[in-house]
Amino acid sequence: MSTEATDCAQPADIAEVLEALEAREARVAVREAAVADRMQALELAEVQVRENLAALEAAEASLEATISAASTAAEGDLARLTSVYENMKPKEASPLFAAMDPQFAAGFLARMRPDTAAAILAGLDPATAYSISVILAGRNADVPTK
C-alpha cells in the first residue's frame, strides 16, 4: 500500500510543479517582453544618437569651411591693404600710419618690404616711430627658443 500512496501523491506533486513552472514561465515571458521593449528603445536611441552625431559633424565641417573662408578673406584683405600702403609714397603713407594705433600700424609695417617700412617710419614723428618699433621688436619675444 505504500506504493499506492506514493503513486497517488506524485500526481499532486507533479501538478504543483507544473503550476510553479507555468507561473515561472509566465514571469520569464513578461521579463523577456520588457527586455525586448528596452532593446527596441535602445536601438531607437542609438539611431537618434547616430543621426545627431552626423548632424554635429556636418555642422562642424560647415563651420570649419566658414572659418577658413573668413580667414582667407581677411588675409586677402590685409594683403591688398598692405600692398596699397606699400605702393603709396612714404610722404603720403606716413600721416596715415601716424593716425593709426601703434599696434595696428606695426602689423602692417611687419608685412611690408623692409625698405618701404623704413621709409614710412622715417616720415613719422620720432615718438610714434619708436612706439611702433618697440612693438615690432617685441612681437616674438615670448616665442620659446627651445
C-alpha contacts under 8 A as a table, 3 or more apart, distances in Angstrom:
res1	aa1	res2	aa2	distance
1	M	4	E	5.06
1	M	5	A	6.27
2	S	5	A	5.06
2	S	6	T	6.11
3	T	6	T	4.96
3	T	7	D	5.98
4	E	7	D	4.96
4	E	8	C	6.06
5	A	8	C	5.12
5	A	9	A	6.11
6	T	9	A	5.04
6	T	10	Q	6.21
7	D	10	Q	5.34
7	D	11	P	7.24
8	C	11	P	6.15
8	C	12	A	7.36
9	A	12	A	5.44
9	A	13	D	6.37
10	Q	13	D	4.94
10	Q	14	I	5.93
11	P	14	I	4.90
11	P	15	A	6.01
12	A	15	A	5.07
12	A	16	E	6.35
13	D	16	E	5.14
13	D	17	V	6.20
14	I	17	V	5.00
14	I	18	L	5.96
15	A	18	L	5.06
15	A	19	E	6.00
16	E	19	E	5.00
16	E	20	A	6.07
17	V	20	A	5.00
17	V	21	L	6.04
18	L	21	L	4.99
18	L	22	E	6.04
19	E	22	E	5.10
19	E	23	A	6.15
20	A	23	A	5.09
20	A	24	R	6.09
21	L	24	R	4.98
21	L	25	E	5.93
22	E	25	E	4.91
22	E	26	A	6.11
23	A	26	A	5.06
23	A	27	R	6.32
24	R	27	R	5.03
24	R	28	V	6.10
25	E	28	V	4.99
25	E	29	A	6.04
26	A	29	A	5.02
26	A	30	V	6.27
27	R	30	V	5.09
27	R	31	R	6.24
28	V	31	R	5.00
28	V	32	E	5.99
29	A	32	E	5.01
29	A	33	A	6.13
30	V	33	A	5.14
30	V	34	A	6.26
31	R	34	A	4.97
31	R	35	V	6.06
32	E	35	V	4.98
32	E	36	A	5.99
33	A	36	A	4.98
33	A	37	D	6.15
34	A	37	D	5.04
34	A	38	R	6.21
35	V	38	R	5.00
35	V	39	M	6.05
36	A	39	M	5.02
36	A	40	Q	6.16
37	D	40	Q	5.12
37	D	41	A	6.16
38	R	41	A	4.96
38	R	42	L	6.03
39	M	42	L	4.99
39	M	43	E	6.11
40	Q	43	E	5.06
40	Q	44	L	6.23
41	A	44	L	5.10
41	A	45	A	6.12
42	L	45	A	4.94
42	L	46	E	5.97
43	E	46	E	4.97
43	E	47	V	6.19
44	L	47	V	5.12
44	L	48	Q	6.23
45	A	48	Q	4.99
45	A	49	V	6.07
46	E	49	V	5.00
46	E	50	R	6.15
47	V	50	R	5.12
47	V	51	E	6.20
48	Q	51	E	5.05
48	Q	52	N	6.06
49	V	52	N	5.02
49	V	53	L	5.98
50	R	53	L	5.03
50	R	54	A	6.08
51	E	54	A	5.09
51	E	55	A	6.14
52	N	55	A	5.00
52	N	56	L	6.11
53	L	56	L	5.01
53	L	57	E	6.09
54	A	57	E	5.07
54	A	58	A	6.13
55	A	58	A	5.07
55	A	59	A	6.11
56	L	59	A	4.99
56	L	60	E	6.02
57	E	60	E	4.99
57	E	61	A	6.15
58	A	61	A	5.12
58	A	62	S	6.14
59	A	62	S	5.01
59	A	63	L	6.04
60	E	63	L	5.01
60	E	64	E	6.07
61	A	64	E	5.08
61	A	65	A	6.18
62	S	65	A	5.09
62	S	66	T	6.17
63	L	66	T	4.99
63	L	67	I	6.06
64	E	67	I	5.08
64	E	68	S	5.97
65	A	68	S	5.03
65	A	69	A	6.05
66	T	69	A	5.08
66	T	70	A	6.06
67	I	70	A	5.04
67	I	71	S	5.94
68	S	71	S	5.04
68	S	72	T	6.00
69	A	72	T	5.08
69	A	73	A	5.99
70	A	73	A	5.00
70	A	74	A	5.98
71	S	74	A	5.06
71	S	75	E	6.02
72	T	75	E	5.08
72	T	76	G	6.02
73	A	76	G	4.98
73	A	77	D	6.13
74	A	77	D	5.02
74	A	78	L	6.21
75	E	78	L	5.10
75	E	79	A	6.07
76	G	79	A	5.06
76	G	80	R	6.14
77	D	80	R	5.17
77	D	81	L	6.13
78	L	81	L	5.11
78	L	82	T	5.92
79	A	82	T	5.07
79	A	83	S	6.12
80	R	83	S	5.03
80	R	84	V	6.21
81	L	84	V	4.93
81	L	85	Y	6.27
82	T	85	Y	5.15
82	T	86	E	6.07
82	T	108	F	6.01
82	T	111	R	6.97
82	T	112	M	6.66
83	S	86	E	4.95
83	S	87	N	6.12
83	S	112	M	7.81
84	V	87	N	5.23
84	V	88	M	6.39
85	Y	88	M	5.20
85	Y	93	A	6.29
86	E	89	K	7.79
86	E	112	M	6.60
86	E	113	R	7.72
86	E	116	T	6.15
86	E	117	A	7.83
88	M	92	E	6.33
88	M	93	A	5.95
89	K	92	E	5.29
89	K	93	A	6.20
90	P	93	A	4.94
90	P	94	S	5.73
90	P	116	T	7.42
90	P	119	A	5.73
90	P	120	I	4.88
90	P	123	G	6.82
91	K	94	S	5.55
91	K	95	P	7.35
91	K	120	I	7.30
91	K	123	G	6.41
92	E	95	P	6.36
92	E	96	L	7.36
93	A	96	L	5.29
93	A	97	F	6.35
93	A	120	I	6.43
94	S	97	F	5.08
94	S	98	A	6.07
94	S	120	I	5.12
94	S	121	L	7.01
94	S	123	G	5.41
94	S	124	L	5.69
95	P	98	A	4.92
95	P	99	A	6.32
95	P	123	G	7.99
95	P	124	L	7.21
96	L	99	A	5.24
96	L	100	M	6.47
97	F	100	M	5.06
97	F	105	A	5.76
97	F	120	I	7.85
97	F	124	L	7.69
98	A	101	D	7.93
98	A	124	L	6.26
98	A	125	D	7.53
98	A	128	T	6.73
100	M	104	F	6.37
100	M	105	A	5.78
101	D	104	F	5.24
101	D	105	A	6.16
102	P	105	A	5.02
102	P	106	A	5.93
102	P	128	T	7.36
102	P	131	S	6.52
102	P	132	I	5.26
102	P	135	I	7.62
103	Q	106	A	5.14
103	Q	107	G	6.35
103	Q	132	I	6.95
103	Q	135	I	6.71
104	F	107	G	5.20
104	F	108	F	6.78
105	A	108	F	5.35
105	A	109	L	6.19
105	A	132	I	6.98
106	A	109	L	5.02
106	A	110	A	5.93
106	A	132	I	5.44
106	A	133	S	7.49
106	A	135	I	6.57
106	A	136	L	5.93
107	G	110	A	5.33
107	G	111	R	6.68
107	G	136	L	7.97
108	F	111	R	5.25
108	F	112	M	6.48
109	L	112	M	5.14
109	L	117	A	5.35
110	A	117	A	7.71
110	A	136	L	6.96
112	M	116	T	6.59
112	M	117	A	5.90
113	R	116	T	5.48
113	R	117	A	6.22
114	P	117	A	5.08
114	P	118	A	5.96
115	D	118	A	5.12
115	D	119	A	6.27
116	T	119	A	5.15
116	T	120	I	6.32
117	A	120	I	5.17
117	A	121	L	6.11
118	A	121	L	5.07
118	A	122	A	6.03
119	A	122	A	5.09
119	A	123	G	6.53
120	I	123	G	5.24
120	I	124	L	6.74
121	L	124	L	5.26
121	L	129	A	5.51
122	A	129	A	7.47
124	L	128	T	6.37
124	L	129	A	5.69
125	D	128	T	5.34
125	D	129	A	6.12
126	P	129	A	5.01
126	P	130	Y	5.93
127	A	130	Y	5.04
127	A	131	S	6.19
128	T	131	S	5.08
128	T	132	I	6.26
129	A	132	I	5.21
129	A	133	S	6.03
130	Y	133	S	4.93
130	Y	134	V	6.11
131	S	134	V	5.22
131	S	135	I	6.40
132	I	135	I	5.13
132	I	136	L	6.17
133	S	136	L	4.99
133	S	137	A	5.99
134	V	137	A	5.08
134	V	138	G	6.07
135	I	138	G	5.20
135	I	139	R	6.04
136	L	139	R	5.39
137	A	140	N	7.34
137	A	141	A	7.67
138	G	141	A	5.00
139	R	142	D	7.67
140	N	143	V	5.37
